[in-house]
Amino acid sequence: IGSHRMAGRPLRAPRAAGLAALGLATWALSGALLWVLPWPQQRSTVPTAARTGRLLGPARVALQARGGAEDYRAYAQSLPVPGDYTGPKYEGPSSVNDAFIQGMLALYKQQGKLPMKYVYLMAMDVLDLLKAEQSLQRVAVPTGSKITVVGDLHGQFFDFVHMLEEVSGLPSPANPMLFNGDFVDRGVWSVEVLMTLYALKLQ
């Protein structure tokens, strides 16, 4: 009996290791598949164009974002600005200056929000700029100058503001900055980070 036990012991470790590896692989793949497979959805009770014959507000935005026939910019222009809003006013790219950016940063520090009208219009204007640019560009850095490369902001607005105000300074022709992706997710201030980047791009 003792010999059988001794012979059985070496078999248990590889078997346990194999099961552990299989379980780890299954766990890892389950996370990866969430990015591939559609999440199960319940039938929506929100009225749609098929049910009502007309598009509601969010549906109109989604349609235009997918290349629909509705005039997205006209819809955004029709949105109201709350009467109690006291933050910076967006009136096209030319309205974005240092005062606008400082006002927006102050607004976000106080947990305020840009009106949806400004958010949509800024996003569309940035999209127009990006469409006119090449996806890959060379940036010259003359001898004696520098460029600051920023990555992995991940929605950390207050870290971002600290960097701008205490470390690097705001971007300018004399202080060029390259924001290298990973702007959102993880942090809870993703929209604020993205809109600040949009404002800097529009400036």
Secondary structure, DSSP 8 states (H G I E B T S, - for coil): -HHHHHHHHHHHHHHHHHHHHHHHHHHHHHHHHTTTS--------S--HHHHSS--HHHHHHHHHTT-SS-HHHHHHHS---TT--S----SGGG-SHHHHHHHHHHHHTT----HHHHHHHHHHHHHHHHHS-SS------TT---EEE---TT-HHHHHHIIIIII---BTTB-EEE-S--SSSSTTHHHHHHHHHHHHH-
